[in-house]
Amino acid sequence: DSGVTQTPKHLITATGQRVTLRCSPRSGDLSVYWYQQSLDQGLQFLIQYYNGEERAKGNILERFSAQQFPDLHSELNLSSLELGDSALYFCASSLGQGGHNEQFFGPGTRLTVL
Amino acid sequence: AQTVTQSQPEMSVQEAETVTLSCTYDTSESDYYLFWYKQPPSRQMILVIRQEAYKQQNATENRFSVNFQKAAKSFSLKISDSQLGDAAMYFCAYFPRGEETSGSRLTFGEGTQLTVNP
């Protein structure tokens, strides 16, 4: 158990819908990262927050957005869902931002878009 | 942009034997971190080992060790005395050091699926 929790574990929805994925980082961790793992794109970085502020952005679609709240939990919002958005979405947290801070991964949310 | 390449989609090893997984990367940075992550069938991402580029000594964690060749931009993982529990997808990953205050991210390779045969 990494100490990072993600809810829900599984999500099945239809095209065009909107969903929210939630992540609670390890106690004391200030940095939250979101990654997408799909069959055709592999593991890709989406976005990073540090202490409530967006700090880095990857290939995140405009239909996707995220935020980190004052209690440091984070939410990833996916809208106008397409079949290709089906993937495993990971949240990871670390104490700080640098590579010397190990990123601890949550168990992921499996999103299926039908 | 940094890229990470794992040229072996699949590898297999006999239990108790040694196997080496390959990884190459491309970067213009001089200082960075390299990682190997393990993803078993549970899909949980688990850090196996970390290497800091400015350290010449190869990292070792129990049965896991790396061969870091900075000039060749190569970072291989050696698993000794392979166990059934080592069966998993292994990902090589890169993290730039220079962006510690401005934010950055892990860049992953495509992964190598390791099978351990009894």
Interface residues (C-beta under 8 A of the other chain):
Chain A: S2 Y33 Y35 G42 L43 Q44 F45 Q48 Y50 E54 R55 A56 G58 L88 F90 A92 G96 Q97 G98 G99 H100 E102 Q103 F105 P107 G108
Chain B: Y32 Y33 S42 R43 Q44 M45 I46 L47 R50 E52 F91 F95 P96 R97 E99 E100 T101 S102 G103 S104 R105 L106 T107 F108 G109 E110 G111
